[in-house]
Amino acid sequence: MDGEGSASGSGSALPIFDLNALLGRRTLNKHFETENPFDNNKITPFYQRIFGSLIEAISIIESSGITRGYLQPDQIMVGGGPCTRAWLLNEPEEDNPTAPTYREQFDSLVRMILGERDFSNLELNHFLHITASAASGRQSLFNFRQLQWHPALLSSDELPQLVYCLFIHLNMKGTSSWKEDFRQMIQRDVEVRDTVLGVDYFSDVYNLEGPQYYEENALGAFLYSANAISDVNDYIRKSFKQYMKDEEKEKKLMSVDQIFDMLISFFPHMLIDVYDFLVKRGIPIDTVI
């Protein structure tokens, strides 16, 4: 009996595991030292997911009538792995009248992470402009959740989906006036014809519909881009049809990423124009992509 007692009290207690460490969770401030927020002047997927999940969290909080509180990095938990998410350790139950708004806090947090720099990325500049406007109250009625699908926070796979799926969505579910709405809401002159003519296969896409369909404005750039995403490879196949085997033709095809990179080089403002149209028209972006 005594021997058993001394063995059980010998200090061989089970080790205490840190569940957060086991699951790869760390507070946001712990990531600052190890995670670079940029890759080729774009926000990395890691921080895209963090910003997106914080936007979602703020939207849920705002929906319950709570608009003021703090976003402190040491009180934000980040889950590791490919499905990285961030969440507040202590979700508020009531407004804190002496605190800044959550939109102000989000804008400050984003700028603290990204740092002060001269951004040449149009989508990123646009994203920061919106976070600042939302923080200042100039966009008090702006559905903050729409920011979750801003082009600056979308993956390279999601960006062409945003353009092409919106085109399909509008043609299937939109009213007959959507093109006029786009024309009026997004007033930007764009050289469509002179930009794409002379570019192999992209010229073919333009010539099928011509200037009557592709206007020299943001609407024309959007319509052209949506059609190019789906049609460029058809023209490549036709070009090599007579003297190449099928497997050889497939090697000549462009990936969606390659096509989309070309389109963004043609029309640098196209993504932010599409996003602005979605927001102004009140179309929930998650129903499109």
N, C-alpha and C positions, 0 to 999 in steps of 0.2 A: 504493500500500500504506500509506504513512505517513498519507495523507489519510483512508483508511478507518479506520485505527487511531485517529486523533485524533477522528473522528466518533463511533466506538463508545464512546470513553472520555470523552465530553464531559459526562457527568452526566445524560443523558436517559434514566435508568432508568425502568421502568414504575412507576407509583404503587402503593403498597401499600394495599389496601382492607381496611377493618375489616369482616369478614364479619358479625359481630353487628350492626353499624350498618346494613349493607345489608339484613339480614333483619328489622330493627326490634326487635332484642333488646337488653334492658338488664337490669342486675341490679336486684333488687327495691328496694334502697335509693335508686336513681335515680328511682323512681316516686313516692316519698313526697312530693316537692316539687310534683308536677304533677297527681297523681291524687287527687281527693277520694273517700274510701271510702264516702260516703253520698249517697243521693238520696232525699229525702222520708223520712228516718229508716230507710231500708232499705239494705243493702249493695249497692253498685253491681254490675252484671254483671261488670265487670272484676275486682273483688276476689272476687266469688263464684267465678269460674273459678280465680283464684290459690289461694284457700283449698281449693277442691275438689281441685285437682291436687296440692297439698302433702299433703292427707290421703291421697290415693292413693299418693303416693311414700312416706310414712311407713308405710302399711299393707304395702307391698311390702318395705320394709326390715325391719319387724317379722316378716314371714313367714319371713325367713332367720335369725331369732333375734337380730337386732341391735335393741336397744331404747334405747341411750344414745348421744347425740352432740349436735352443735350445729346449730342452724338460724340461720345468720347472714345477714342481708339482702344483704350484699355477696357472698355465696357462693350466692345463689339467682338463677338466670337466668329472665327472663320473656320469652316470645315474643310479639311483637305480632300485631295482626290480630284478626279476629272469633273465632278459635279460640285465644284466649290461654291459655297454659299456663305453669306454673312448674315448675322442676326444679332439683335440687341439682347444682352444678358438680362437686363431688367426692363421689360416692356412697361411703359407708363400706363397708369390707370386714370390719370386726370391731367389736365393742362397745368403747366408750370408758368404762371403769368409773368414771372420775373425773368424767364429764360428767353433766348432768341427762338425764332421759329425753326422747325426741323428743316425747312427749305434753306434757310440761312446757314444752318449747321452743315447741311450736305454740301452746299457750295464751298464753304470754308474747308471742309474735309477733303473734297476733290482737289482743290488748289494746293492744299498742304501736301498731298500725296504726289501730285504731278509736278509741283514746283513752279516757280515763276520762270517762264521761258517764252521765247518768240516762236509760236507754233505756226508751221507752214501748212499743216493739215487742215483743209477747209472744214471737214466734218467735226474735228476736234474743237476748232474755234467756234463753230456753231453750237456745239454741245455746251461749251463754257459760257457762251452768250446766254443760252437758255437758263442754265443754272443760276447765273447772276440775275437775270430778269425775274425768275421765280423767287429768288431770295429777297429781292428788293420790293416785291409785292406788285410789280408792274404786270405780272401774269397771275394774279390771285385766283382767277377762275380756270387757269390751265390745269387740265387733268394730269397731275404729276406722274401718274403711272405710264402715260405715253412716253415719257423720257426713258423708260426701261428698254424701248426698242429704237432708240436713236441710232443712226448709222454708226456713230463712234463706238457704240457698245455691241454691235452685231459682228458675228464671225464672218470670215470670207465666204462661207457657204450661204449664210443668211442674206448677205447684201444683194446678190442677184435675185434671190427669192422675193425680197421686198419689192423690187421693181416688177418682175414678171408676174408674181402672184397678185399684186395690186391691179395690174392691167387686166388680168383674168377676172378678178373680183368686180371691178368696175363695169366690165362688159356684161357680166352675168347678173350682178345684183344692183349695180348703180342705176340711177335715173338717167334718162336720155340727155339730161343737161350737164352731165359730169364734165364733159370736155370744155364747155363754156365756163363752168365753175373753176376748173383748173386754169384756164386762160385768164380769168379775172383775178383769181387769188394769187397766182404766181406770175407776176408780170416781169419777165426777164427776156431780153432779146438774146437769141442763140443762133449762131451760124451752123445750121444743120447740113445743108446741101454742100457747101464748099468744104466742110470738115471731112465728110465721109466719101465724097466722090473721088475716085482715083485710088482708093484703098481696096485691095483685092477682097472680093466676097462681101465686104461691107457696102460697096457700091451697089451690088446686086440687090441687097435688101432695100436700099433707098429707091432704086429704079422701079421696083415692082409697084409701089404706091405713088411715088413722085411727090412734087412740091404741093399738090393740092391736099395731100394727107399730112405730110410732114411740114408743118409751119416753121417759120424761123423764130421760134420762141421756146420757152421751157416745156410747153406741151408737146411740141414737135420732137424735142430731144427725148422726152419720156416715151412717146409712142415708138419712135425709132429704136430706142434701146430695148424695149420689151420685145419688139419683133426680131431684132438682131440676136438676142439671147437664144431664141428658138430656131432661127432660120439660117444663120451663118453656116453651120455645118452642112445643111442641105445643099447650099451652093458649092461648098468644097467637094462634096460627093459627086455632084453633077460635073464639076470641072474635070475630075479624074475618072469619070465613069467609063470612057471609051478605051482607055489604055492601061488601066490598073485593075488588079484583082481586088476583091472586097477587103481582104485582110490588109492589103497595102494601102487602100484608101482610108481605112480606119486609123492608120498611123499618121495620116495627114490632118486629121480632125483636130480642132482646137478644144481644149477643156473649157468648161463654163467660166472658170477663173480667168483664163487667158482672154476670152471674149469680153468679160466684164472689165478687166483691166484696160483693154482697148477703149471701151465705151467711156470709162472714167477719164481716160486721157483725152477723149474727144470732148466730153461735157463734164468738166470738173464740178459744176454746181448741181448736177442732176440728182444726186442722192439727197442733198438737203432740200432741194425743191420738192421732191417726192414726199419727204417727211413733213415739210411745212404744209403741203396740201392735205395730207392725212389728218394732221392736227387741226387745221382750220376748218376742215369739213366735218370734224368730229367722228372720224372712222376709227374704231378701236383697232390698233395695229395688230394685236394678237389674233384678231379674226381674219387677218390677211395672210400672215406668214405662219 
